[in-house]
Amino acid sequence: MTLADLPDIQITHHARATRLRLRVEPTQIRLTVPKFCSQKQIQAFLGESEQWMIETWQKQQNKVGQLDRSLPIQLNLFNLEQPLAVIYKTQKQSFIFDEQNHQLWVSDRQPEQYLKAFVIAYAKQHLPFYLAQIAGETGLQYSQCSIRQPKTRWGSCSAKHDIMLNSGLVLFPLEITRYVCVHELAHTVYFDHSAHFWAKVAECDPNFKQHRHTLKNTTLPFWWFSS
């Protein structure tokens, strides 16, 4: 594999960035650049990082290739005590959620996309209420909550204290989803990743390091990446 085999690098200029930061994800490569960094500095940094990028991208692709490609017959969601039984069948609706009987009926026309559509709909219904619950428990206040599907972020907090949560969080255990909520709520007090910020996170989630590690090392199922 050579540099030409890699995807186009997504370059983002960030006002709060203090150094060049390269991230290799399963679907893209991102470079965060300080506001006043020159093109010459960017090219020099990419040149120095070329071998690492190639090796890391190859590892990511191997990992994705090893994912189980079978569709799940059960779906664990962050706020349910027992998994949903997933049944694939011919039906007009994309999906039918039988909450009382813990069943999810998914159309077999495009099951990957419809399974993802259900998760997004479920996230939009439940994550905002869960964030409000955690805000009440921690005493940390925010303005608004939005649920989206960014490729590389689990959440974000704006300067106006608007919080975004990734809908994929409903596929994680409750303590992992809670950690992300705590992380973003802590940004309403400390708009950085300083020692004070992490102290606030630890105050609300003593096991945050373990939860953070789990989040960073968990790959979502293949059907989540369907268009």
C-alpha positions in Angstrom: 0.0 0.0 0.0 1.2 3.5 -0.9 0.1 7.0 0.0 -1.9 7.1 -3.2 -4.1 4.2 -1.9 -5.3 6.3 1.1 -8.5 8.4 1.0 -8.3 12.1 0.7 -7.2 13.7 4.0 -9.9 15.9 5.5 -8.2 19.0 6.8 -10.0 21.1 9.5 -8.6 24.4 10.7 -9.6 24.8 14.4 -9.2 28.1 16.3 -8.5 26.2 19.6 -6.1 23.7 18.2 -2.5 24.1 19.6 -0.8 21.5 17.4 -1.3 19.4 14.3 -3.3 16.3 15.1 -3.8 13.3 12.7 -6.6 10.8 13.2 -7.0 7.7 11.1 -10.6 6.3 11.3 -12.1 3.2 9.5 -13.7 5.5 6.9 -11.5 8.5 6.6 -8.3 10.3 7.7 -8.7 13.7 9.5 -6.1 16.4 10.2 -6.8 19.1 12.7 -4.7 22.2 12.1 -4.1 25.3 14.2 -5.5 28.4 12.7 -2.3 30.0 11.7 -0.5 26.9 10.4 1.1 27.3 6.9 0.6 25.0 4.0 4.3 24.2 4.1 4.1 23.1 7.7 1.1 20.9 6.9 2.9 19.2 4.0 6.0 18.6 6.1 3.9 17.1 8.9 2.1 14.8 6.5 5.4 13.8 4.9 6.8 12.8 8.3 3.6 10.9 9.2 3.3 9.1 5.8 4.4 5.6 6.9 2.4 5.8 10.1 -0.7 6.7 8.2 -0.3 3.8 5.7 0.3 1.3 8.5 -2.6 2.5 10.6 -5.0 2.7 7.7 -4.2 -0.8 6.8 -4.8 -2.0 10.3 -8.2 -0.2 10.4 -9.2 -1.8 7.1 -8.2 -5.2 8.3 -10.3 -4.7 11.5 -13.3 -3.6 9.4 -12.9 -6.6 7.2 -13.0 -8.9 10.2 -16.4 -7.6 11.4 -19.2 -10.0 11.6 -21.3 -9.4 8.5 -24.4 -11.3 9.8 -27.4 -9.3 10.8 -28.2 -9.4 14.5 -31.2 -11.4 15.9 -31.0 -9.4 19.1 -30.3 -5.7 19.7 -29.0 -4.4 23.0 -30.0 -0.7 23.7 -28.5 1.5 26.4 -31.7 1.9 28.5 -33.3 -1.5 28.1 -32.9 -4.2 30.6 -33.3 -7.0 28.1 -32.4 -7.1 24.3 -34.9 -6.7 21.5 -35.6 -9.7 19.4 -35.0 -8.7 15.8 -37.2 -10.4 13.1 -36.6 -9.8 9.4 -39.7 -10.2 7.2 -41.5 -8.9 4.1 -43.5 -5.9 5.2 -44.4 -2.4 3.9 -43.0 -0.5 6.9 -39.3 -0.1 7.2 -39.5 -1.3 10.8 -42.1 -2.0 13.5 -41.2 -1.6 17.1 -43.2 -3.7 19.6 -41.9 -2.2 22.8 -44.3 -4.2 25.0 -43.0 -7.5 23.7 -39.4 -6.4 23.2 -39.6 -7.1 19.5 -38.4 -5.3 16.4 -39.7 -6.2 13.0 -37.4 -5.1 10.1 -38.3 -5.1 6.4 -36.1 -7.6 4.5 -35.9 -5.3 1.5 -32.9 -3.2 2.9 -32.5 -4.6 6.4 -29.1 -2.9 7.1 -30.5 0.6 6.3 -33.8 0.0 8.1 -32.0 -1.3 11.2 -29.9 1.8 11.3 -33.1 4.0 10.7 -34.7 2.4 13.7 -31.6 3.1 15.9 -31.6 6.7 14.8 -35.3 7.1 15.5 -34.9 5.5 18.9 -31.9 7.7 19.7 -33.8 10.9 18.8 -36.6 9.8 21.2 -34.5 8.7 24.2 -31.1 10.4 24.2 -32.4 14.0 24.8 -34.4 12.8 27.9 -31.4 10.9 29.2 -29.1 13.9 28.8 -31.6 16.0 30.8 -31.6 13.3 33.5 -27.8 13.3 33.8 -27.8 17.1 33.8 -30.2 17.0 36.7 -28.1 14.4 38.6 -24.9 16.4 38.1 -26.2 19.9 38.4 -24.6 20.8 35.0 -26.9 22.8 32.7 -27.0 23.0 28.9 -29.1 24.9 26.4 -30.3 22.5 23.7 -29.7 18.9 22.6 -29.5 17.5 19.1 -29.0 14.0 17.9 -26.9 13.4 14.8 -24.7 10.8 13.0 -21.2 12.3 12.8 -18.6 9.8 11.6 -15.8 10.7 14.1 -17.4 12.3 17.2 -19.6 10.8 19.9 -20.6 14.2 21.1 -19.9 17.9 21.1 -20.7 21.1 23.1 -20.8 24.5 21.6 -19.8 27.8 23.2 -23.6 28.4 23.7 -23.8 25.1 25.6 -25.7 23.3 22.9 -24.9 19.6 23.1 -24.8 17.2 20.2 -24.9 13.4 20.8 -24.2 10.7 18.3 -27.2 8.4 17.8 -24.9 5.4 17.9 -24.6 5.8 21.6 -27.8 3.9 22.2 -25.9 0.8 21.0 -23.5 1.0 24.0 -24.0 -0.1 27.6 -25.6 2.6 29.8 -22.4 3.6 31.6 -20.7 4.4 28.3 -23.5 6.6 27.1 -23.6 8.3 30.5 -19.9 9.0 30.3 -20.3 10.8 27.0 -23.2 12.9 28.5 -21.0 13.8 31.5 -18.1 14.6 29.2 -20.1 17.1 27.1 -21.9 18.6 30.2 -18.5 19.2 31.8 -17.6 21.3 28.7 -20.3 23.7 29.8 -18.0 24.6 32.7 -14.6 24.1 31.1 -14.5 24.6 27.4 -11.2 22.7 27.0 -9.6 19.4 28.1 -7.6 20.9 30.9 -6.9 19.2 34.3 -9.9 21.1 35.7 -12.1 19.7 33.0 -11.1 16.1 33.7 -11.5 16.6 37.4 -15.1 17.7 36.8 -15.6 14.6 34.6 -14.1 12.4 37.4 -16.4 14.0 40.0 -19.4 12.9 38.0 -18.0 9.6 36.7 -15.2 8.1 38.8 -14.6 5.3 36.3 -14.5 7.6 33.3 -11.0 6.4 32.2 -12.3 2.8 31.8 -15.4 4.1 30.0 -13.3 6.3 27.7 -11.1 3.3 26.8 -14.1 1.1 26.0 -15.6 3.8 23.8 -12.3 4.3 21.9 -11.8 0.6 21.3 -15.3 -0.5 20.3 -16.3 -0.8 16.7 -19.9 -0.3 15.7 -21.5 -3.2 13.7 -21.1 -3.1 9.9 -24.7 -2.3 9.2 -24.3 1.1 11.0 -22.0 2.2 8.1 -24.7 1.5 5.5 -25.8 4.6 3.6 
